[in-house]
Amino acid sequence: MGFIVLPQTLLDMDAEFIAGLGDLVASSFVILEMLGNNFNYLIMAVGFLMILGWIRRMAKYNKEAAENGTLK
């Protein structure tokens, strides 16, 4: 079993793609810096709301299991 040899043009295209991807990621940090801590507060609020929804759903399932006698 041998290695696959790619033409140089494909290797150059891969390098350009990776460099472009790196530029895209780097530019996304500029947007995050403009948002400041507001983005962090948004993420924390969304996480908190998801945790509350999860707890409510667990309570609903526990109540249903207690009514059906399947709660262990």
Secondary structure in CASP SS format (residue, H / E / C, confidence):
PFRMAT SS
TARGET T0000
AUTHOR 0000-0000-0000
METHOD secondary structure of the structure
MODEL  1
M C 1.00
G C 1.00
F C 1.00
I C 1.00
V C 1.00
L C 1.00
P C 1.00
Q H 1.00
T H 1.00
L H 1.00
L H 1.00
D H 1.00
M H 1.00
D H 1.00
A H 1.00
E H 1.00
F H 1.00
I H 1.00
A H 1.00
G H 1.00
L H 1.00
G H 1.00
D H 1.00
L H 1.00
V H 1.00
A H 1.00
S H 1.00
S H 1.00
F H 1.00
V H 1.00
I H 1.00
L H 1.00
E H 1.00
M H 1.00
L H 1.00
G C 1.00
N H 1.00
N H 1.00
F H 1.00
N H 1.00
Y H 1.00
L H 1.00
I H 1.00
M H 1.00
A H 1.00
V H 1.00
G H 1.00
F H 1.00
L H 1.00
M H 1.00
I H 1.00
L H 1.00
G H 1.00
W H 1.00
I H 1.00
R H 1.00
R H 1.00
M H 1.00
A H 1.00
K H 1.00
Y H 1.00
N H 1.00
K H 1.00
E H 1.00
A H 1.00
A H 1.00
E H 1.00
N H 1.00
G C 1.00
T C 1.00
L C 1.00
K C 1.00
END
